[in-house]
Amino acid sequence: MRILIVEDEKRLAMTLKDLLDQSGYLADMAFDGNDGLELAKSGIYDGIILDVMLPGMDGFHLLKRLRAAGNGTPVLVLTAKGDLKDRVTGLDAGADYYLTKPFENQELLACLRSILRRQAAFVPECLAFGDLILSPAVTSLSCGEREVTLSARELELLTILFKNTGQFIPKETLLLKIWGYEANVNANSVEAYISFIRKKLALLGSSVTVKAARGIGYRLEETRPEVAP
Ligand code: CA
């Protein structure tokens, strides 16, 4: 899952990013309100951690404008301003949760899991296609008795393909959803990860393959064994 951190204290933003990276999330950072709003509106994030006192545009305004634009991404507001009036303002602006600094890492992760769960209540524990079972919670892919573990990006890529079986997903969509606006990534990165996934499918002996359609995108397909007449 991809999380946006909007926080102008760069040391805290980096600490949060490290914490999220270690916890299996992909995280991007914005250091002021305007950049934060632009990134948030891209719609590629599963959750947003938002500071209130920000240069450019404060967190409450950012949140109001995001919600006014029809974006319902879960937002965890993170701030030193802990008095009741601010908490009410934050919740009224459309925050899903309000956490006051200083906070414990475990507390932050629990709050984040809670808002993501609420948003993704309809996402099952496991996703299945053909002879494969994808288990996001334990980052594994299994086929019968065999099982492989997945990297965060492999999991993200496979989750998108599993949730959209039947349609080709454009390479650009995968690129944006998985890498966001990171520098130095291009379509080759998608191809590299598709190739890692194909190797894992072969290792599992699965009948599922990642089908590529030139200029269109990728999807999962099940190859049925040939049956003799
Ligand atoms: Ca701040």
Boltz pocket constraint, residues with backbone or C-beta under 6 A from the ligand:
constraints:
  - pocket:
      binder: B
      contacts: [[A, 7], [A, 8], [A, 9], [A, 51], [A, 52], [A, 53], [A, 54]]
      max_distance: 6.0
